[in-house]
């Protein structure tokens, strides 16, 4: 039988048996196919549950299973590596009408997906902070300095308290103390073998985004100050260094610090 037709039937909402399917022992092919189909659906739903545990906790097992099933049927895997399955799940949640009462849910999913990406990111040794400290001591070199970040580094900005919601579901905060409507930004990085999530300011978020885009230090600081006049370059660099998030630096001339 046609392989594509078989694959399509596995995840189709209509559970009809694909045409041309036969069994070697004469048993009912529809029943055999239904068992196989349920196993495939269950494995993909479980893969989503592994990637998005906080999303599952926020909505409950039954709601999550129903939502995940619809997503699996709409967006089957494009890779045999199930660790990466769920790339489209945050966007699906954002447009899923039954989840409209939890407007922060899609951004929590984005945060959890960033954690998976961080865990599987390429491994690079962190920068020797002593070498960087010598350069930082010369203000004339700072504006044109370009910092290279570890591949695991990601920042997630949200209109909701995604970092605090995530922390509360790790037992780090009391959930009753979290105001979900409070905007927050989260930094995700892998420090050694551990993926870390921390709350950062909007200025630090823009700063890190600028560095990832290849901006020199002076331009990145200027961008940060446009959204946060209290942006603290020293504490932000200290946070990145402590997490092993800076892997190397290069120096360029001609830029000015704001």
N, C-alpha and C positions, 0 to 999 in steps of 0.2 A: 504494500500500500504506500501511498504518498507520505513521506516523512513530514513535510510541512503541514499537511492536513491533520496528521496525528498530533503534532505539536499544538496546532491551533485548537483542536478539540479538547486537549488537556485542560486548557484554561478558559474555554468558552463558558459563558454563563449558562448556556443550554447544555445539559449533560449528555446529549445524545452520543451514542457510540459512532466513531468515524467509520465511513463505508470501507468495506474490504477487510475488516479486522476478523481474524479467525483464531481459534485456540487449538492447541495440538491434541488435547484430550476430549474435545467435543463439548466442553463446558460452555456455559452462556458467556459469550464475549462481552456483552454489556456489563455483566456483574464483575468480570475480571477487570475490565477497563475502569469501572467506577472505583474499584479499590486502588488501582494505580493512580488514577486522577486525584483521589482524596489524599494519597500519600504525597504527591507532588505539591498540591496546594498547601498541605500542612507544613511541609519542609520550607516552603517559601515564606509562609506566614511566620514560622518560627525564626527564620533568618531575619525578618524585619523586627520581630520582638527582641532579638539579641542586640540589634543595632540601636533600637529606640526604646530602651527599658523605661526611661522616665516618661516618655509619651504614653507608654502602656499603663504606667502607674497613675498618670493623671486622668485617663479616661476609663480605666478598668478593663478587665480581661475580655468581657463580651463585646464591648464597643470596639476595642482595638482589633479583635479577631475579625469582626464584620468589616471594619474599615480597611484592614490589611488585605482581606480577601478581594474586595473590590479593586484595590490598587494592583494586586497581583494579576487579576484578570485584565486590567487595562494596560499594565506595563510589565510584561514578562521580562525575565533576565536577558541582558544582552551579552553577558559574559558567564563562563562556567565558574568564576570565582564569586561565591555567594557573600564573601566578606564585603564586597563592594555593592551588593544589591541594595537598593533603596535610594539611589541618587535622586530619583524623581518624587520620593515620598513626601518631603516637606512641601513641595509645590502642590501635590495632590491634596494634602491636608488643608492648605490655604484655600482651596476651592471646594472643599467637601462640606456641603450645607449642614449636616448634623453636627459638625465640629465648630460651627460659627459662634457658639456660646463660649468657646475657649479661644479667643483671638490670639493668644500667645503660643498656642500649640505648635503651629508651623515653625516658629522661630526656635522653640525648644528642640524640635526635630532637626533644624539646621545646625544647632549646637552639637547635638549628639552625632550627626553625620560628620562634622568637622573633627570630632574625637576619633572616629574610625579612620579618617584620612590621616590624622596625625600619627596614629599607632602604626600604620602601614607605610608611612613616608620613608624616603631614603634616609640612610644614616650618614651624618657628617659630624666630625669632631667639633666641639665648641671652640671658640676663639680663646687664645691665651689672654686673659684679662690684663695681665701685666703689660703686654705689648700695646694694647689699646690705651691703657692709662697714660702711657708716655706721650701718646699722640694727643689725648684729650687735654693734657696739661698745656698745650700750645694753642691758644684761641685762634690764631691765624689759620691753622690747618682745619679747624672744625667745619666751616661752611661747605667746603668742597669734599668732605669725607663721604664716602659711600659705604654703608653697612649692608652686609649680605646676611640674610636671615635663614635659619634652618628651614628645610622644606616642610616641616610639620607645623610651622607657625601659621595661625589663622586668627582673624578677629571677626566677631559676629556682633553687629549693632542691631538693637531692637527697641521698639517702643514699649517693650514689656520687660519685666524683671527676670530674664531668662537665666542669668548666672545664679541668682538667689534661689529661683525655683529648682534649678539643677542641684545646688548645694543642699537645699532642704531635703531632697530625695536621696542624698548621700548620708543623711544624718548629721550634716555640718551646721544646719540652721533649723530653727523651729518653723515649720510651714505656716503656722498661725501668725508669725511675725513678718511674713513676706507680703508686700503689696504688689500684686501682679501687674498693676497699671503703671508702675514706676519704670521709666526707661533705663536700660542698662546695656553695657557693652561687655563682651567676654573675650578674653584671650585664651586661645588653646595652643598648647605646644607639648611636645614630648621631651621630657627631661630625663635622659638616660633611657630606661625602659618604661617609665611612667608617663602617662598622658595627664597633664595638669590643666585645670580650668580655673581662671581667676577673673574677677571683676576689674575692669579698668575704666578710665575716664574716656569721654568722647574725644578729647584731644589726643590721648595716647592711641586711640583707635585710628584716627586720621593719620597720625605720625607713622604708625606701623604700616598702614596701607600705602602711604607714600614711599616708605622704604622698600616695600615689596614691589612697587612699580618702578624702582630704580632711581628715585629722586635722591639727590645728595642731602646731607644732614641739614644744611641751611634751608633748603626748600621744604623739607619735611617738617621742620620746626615752624616755618611760616604757615604752612597749611594747618598745623595743629592749633596755632594761636588764633586762627580765624574762627575756629569753632569753640575754643576754650582758652580764654585769656589767662587762666590760672595753670595752663599746661606746664608741667615740671619735667624738663628734659632729664635732669639728673636722676630722679626717682624712676623714670621710665626706662632709661638705659640700665640702671641697677637691676630692675625687674627682669629685663631681657637677658642680661649677663648671668643673673642667678639661675635662670631657667635654661642656660646653655643655648639661647635662641640666636645668638650672633656667631656666625662661623668664620667670617673674615671681613676685612675692610680694605678699601683702596682710597687713595688721595687724589684729588683734582683741585686745580686752582681756579680762581675767578668767581667764586660764589660768595655771597655775603649773608651773614646771619641777620635775621630780622631784629 
